[in-house]
């Protein structure tokens, strides 16, 4: 489904686009450009969430390591 909308573009940007994109292809070009941009932004959000999760899991792992380290120094009874 497509929706008609109004956008405001810088004159120089529109001129550069019109030199390369036929008049009948402008909507498709804008839609594709916006899709690529939003996908890149979404990918960055996913990567940031993954980094945050990785760092948080590292802290959890350090806590577990500390718990086990106490047991490593204990000796088994003979």
Buried (B, 14 or more C-beta within 10 A) or exposed (E): EEEEEEEEEEEEEEEEBEEEBEEEEEEEBBEEEEEEEEEEEEEEEEEEEEEEEEEEEEEEEEEEEEEEEEEEEEEEEE
